[in-house]
Amino acid sequence: MKRVVVTGLGCVTPIGNTVGTFRESLYAGRTGITRFDPVFPGALSPDPGLHFSTWAKVKDFDPARDPAQHLSTGVIAATDSGAQFGVVAARQAASESGLLQHHDPVEIAIVLGCACGGRAAEEEASRHLYTRNARVHPLTIVRTMSNAGASAIAIEMGVSGPVLNIATACASGTHAIGLAFQMVRAGIAPAAITGGYEAPLTFGFLRAWDSMRVVSPTSCRPFAADRDGMTLGEGAAMLAIEPLDAALGRSAHIYAEIVGFGMSADAHHITQPRAEGAALAIRRALADAGESGVEQPAGRVGYINAHGTGTGTNDAVEAAAIHQALGALAPRIPVSATKSLTGHSIGATGAIEALATVLALDGGSLPYAAGVGEVDLTLALDVITGESRVLEENKDIALSNSLAFGGLNTVLAFRRYDG
């Protein structure tokens, strides 16, 4: 099997629309969580009736006017904002890596995660239909497709290889990267652009989540003693991945190596996670790393980017899973969760967290859980707070966890590349 490395990154997120600005915000603990305007288009009342008033929204994104984000009028007309985030982020990753110049675009894969599709387009059409029985926009179908971003990227880049979208709720982006990794490792595709995108911050979506009473009335604080829920977000992150020998052949910058991928299902409950399922995904990712030639991978884990939604149940279950999978090693492994900065962007969240994990390995600096004062000591985890921490020498493996509704668990294992 081929060794697979990351040679290009791209993003559009609440803490930065380029990898450089994302990195700066990540290590400065600069959150993208802000208060929103309570007046929503189409709402029947100026009072949205929500128990929360914060979100993590992408800022300064205008592909019609910003030359750095430019999209054609045809793409803008046929896509929702989430797919547009994806196209711009994929363009950044492909440009940095030079993927299209060094691999045949006819064979390159595009594997993305998007769980919700074009929410804004869907709600706009629903308002026209149900309040006025009016004709909806003729491009409503293509705007709402979950695969709209993957298809738009393929069209723009002339990629004719395997192009697909994964929709597994909060695990979508991580599933996508893991499957792309497997395809490149097995030689099914010579290279891939992979990640996730989502733009779900609509009135209906917020009301639906509010009904579940899992959204924080204040702000997301993963693993904090006083955590009180998640914060919803949006954005996109993309990775350009290819075989190690191809990257070395042109002296490409290698951010990290992907060495393992594990996935599992709890087979338990649609919304209540179970530690045994997540622990199984962690063990499978480490076992896969062992099959990739990494000796004793569990003992080399120096960082875990946790799913860390900031809800009481999720954080406790994920902590239990880490202990089940890693045993006596678990309390000594540095852990943080970046949703305190970027919010929970559903299908994109695993990709954004994979981006943060890759940057941590590349720079040797571990991001911290911003906004967390007192850590929940009952979880018995080494949660990074206050400031970033240096990656310990000889601890060259980092895990990125995603746990989704439906009991779907995914874990990526990355290794620091030192040449």
C-alpha positions, -999 to 999 in steps of 0.1 A, spaced: 0 0 0 11 35 -7 20 60 20 -4 90 18 5 126 27 -12 160 29 4 185 5 -22 213 3 -48 229 26 -77 253 21 -104 267 43 -133 291 47 -142 292 84 -155 315 111 -119 321 122 -104 327 88 -109 323 51 -74 313 44 -52 287 61 -29 315 73 -56 335 91 -71 302 104 -38 293 119 -33 327 135 -68 325 151 -63 289 162 -32 297 183 -44 330 195 -77 314 208 -96 340 187 -131 326 186 -155 330 156 -185 327 179 -206 359 178 -241 370 186 -266 370 157 -293 394 146 -326 380 160 -345 390 128 -345 363 102 -358 366 66 -393 351 63 -398 346 100 -434 354 111 -423 372 142 -392 394 150 -387 372 180 -371 340 167 -382 321 199 -347 307 205 -331 299 238 -297 309 224 -283 339 205 -248 329 193 -234 311 163 -201 307 144 -207 323 111 -182 328 82 -173 364 78 -161 385 49 -171 360 22 -182 376 -10 -173 355 -41 -191 379 -64 -168 408 -55 -136 395 -37 -110 386 -64 -94 361 -40 -127 343 -36 -141 348 -71 -167 324 -85 -184 327 -118 -219 340 -119 -230 306 -131 -216 288 -100 -231 315 -77 -265 311 -93 -265 273 -91 -251 268 -56 -259 276 -20 -232 294 2 -220 261 16 -210 247 -18 -194 280 -25 -173 277 6 -162 243 -6 -152 254 -40 -130 283 -27 -114 260 0 -107 233 -26 -92 258 -50 -68 269 -22 -58 234 -14 -53 224 -50 -33 255 -58 -9 251 -29 -3 214 -36 0 217 -74 -21 186 -75 -37 193 -109 -4 200 -125 13 168 -113 -15 142 -115 -39 134 -143 -72 153 -135 -91 125 -153 -81 102 -125 -81 125 -94 -108 118 -68 -130 143 -50 -145 130 -18 -164 155 4 -187 155 34 -219 175 35 -248 164 56 -274 191 52 -272 203 16 -284 238 6 -304 247 36 -309 284 27 -321 275 -8 -345 249 6 -360 272 32 -363 300 6 -382 277 -17 -404 265 12 -414 300 21 -424 308 -14 -443 275 -17 -462 274 16 -469 310 22 -478 322 -14 -480 290 -34 -455 307 -57 -432 291 -82 -398 283 -67 -364 292 -82 -357 269 -112 -323 260 -98 -337 250 -64 -330 213 -69 -293 218 -78 -289 243 -50 -301 219 -24 -282 188 -35 -257 176 -9 -233 167 -37 -235 202 -52 -201 212 -39 -183 181 -51 -199 185 -85 -190 222 -87 -154 215 -78 -151 187 -104 -165 210 -131 -142 239 -122 -111 217 -120 -119 193 -149 -116 163 -125 -132 132 -139 -122 106 -113 -144 93 -85 -165 122 -73 -188 116 -43 -204 131 -13 -207 115 22 -237 124 44 -232 109 78 -242 139 100 -214 152 122 -190 125 109 -194 134 72 -161 153 67 -140 127 86 -156 99 67 -148 117 35 -111 122 43 -108 86 56 -124 71 24 -102 94 2 -72 82 21 -81 46 15 -87 52 -22 -53 69 -27 -35 43 -5 -50 14 -25 -42 31 -59 -79 36 -68 -71 72 -74 -36 88 -78 -45 118 -56 -76 134 -40 -92 166 -29 -111 158 3 -128 175 32 -162 189 40 -184 220 38 -217 231 53 -238 263 56 -267 253 78 -273 286 98 -309 292 87 -340 300 108 -355 266 104 -323 248 112 -317 268 143 -352 263 155 -349 225 150 -317 224 170 -332 246 197 -360 220 201 -334 194 211 -321 217 240 -285 209 233 -273 244 221 -255 266 246 -272 298 257 -237 312 262 -209 297 242 -194 263 235 -168 252 262 -157 216 255 -147 196 286 -153 225 310 -169 219 344 -196 244 335 -202 234 299 -238 239 288 -240 229 252 -228 233 216 -227 263 193 -237 259 157 -214 270 129 -206 268 92 -176 266 69 -154 244 48 -119 228 49 -101 208 23 -70 187 21 -50 178 -10 -36 143 -5 -14 121 -26 12 93 -24 44 101 -5 66 93 -35 48 117 -58 51 145 -32 88 138 -28 93 137 -65 86 174 -68 97 185 -34 62 194 -23 57 206 13 43 178 34 21 189 62 15 154 77 11 118 68 -23 100 71 -16 66 87 -49 53 99 -86 55 97 -112 39 119 -150 39 118 -177 22 137 -214 23 146 -227 22 182 -258 2 171 -274 16 202 -294 49 199 -301 75 173 -290 105 195 -274 90 227 -237 81 221 -221 50 236 -184 50 246 -179 15 234 -186 25 198 -163 55 198 -135 35 215 -138 9 188 -132 35 161 -101 48 180 -87 12 182 -94 6 146 -76 38 135 -46 28 156 -47 -8 142 -48 7 107 -18 28 116 0 -4 127 -9 -20 93 6 11 77 39 3 93 38 25 124 53 6 153 33 8 186 10 36 175 -9 39 207 22 48 226 31 75 201 -2 95 203 8 130 214 -25 148 207 -62 142 203 -84 167 186 -116 157 202 -151 159 188 -159 179 220 -193 195 214 -195 210 248 -226 191 258 -226 172 291 -233 138 276 -211 140 245 -179 151 263 -183 125 291 -189 97 266 -160 107 244 -137 109 275 -148 74 285 -141 62 249 -106 76 250 -100 58 283 -114 26 270 -93 27 238 -60 39 253 -61 26 289 -34 39 312 -21 62 284 -53 82 282 -48 107 312 -14 117 299 -24 125 263 -30 162 256 -66 168 244 -84 199 230 -115 207 210 -116 235 185 -154 239 184 -149 265 211 -135 286 182 -153 274 150 -186 261 164 -201 228 152 -205 229 114 -221 194 111 -208 179 78 -178 203 77 -167 200 113 -146 169 110 -127 184 81 -121 217 99 -108 197 129 -86 176 106 -71 208 93 -64 220 129 -48 186 136 -26 187 105 -14 222 114 -6 211 149 16 183 137 32 205 110 42 232 135 46 211 165 22 233 185 -10 220 200 -41 243 201 -60 248 233 -96 247 242 -105 284 243 -130 297 268 -125 268 291 -119 280 327 -122 250 350 -118 216 334 -142 189 344 -118 168 365 -142 138 365 -132 132 329 -96 125 339 -82 140 306 -52 163 301 -72 191 285 -51 219 270 -63 253 283 -50 289 284 -23 286 258 -9 262 232 15 235 241 45 220 224 41 186 209 61 161 230 92 147 214 87 111 201 49 116 202 43 119 165 7 106 161 -24 128 164 -60 116 164 -90 136 151 -123 122 164 -158 127 151 -190 113 167 -223 117 149 -260 113 156 -270 78 145 -241 65 166 -216 68 138 -179 72 149 -149 81 128 -112 87 137 -83 98 116 -47 91 126 -21 115 113 17 113 118 41 141 118 64 140 88 100 146 95 115 135 62 
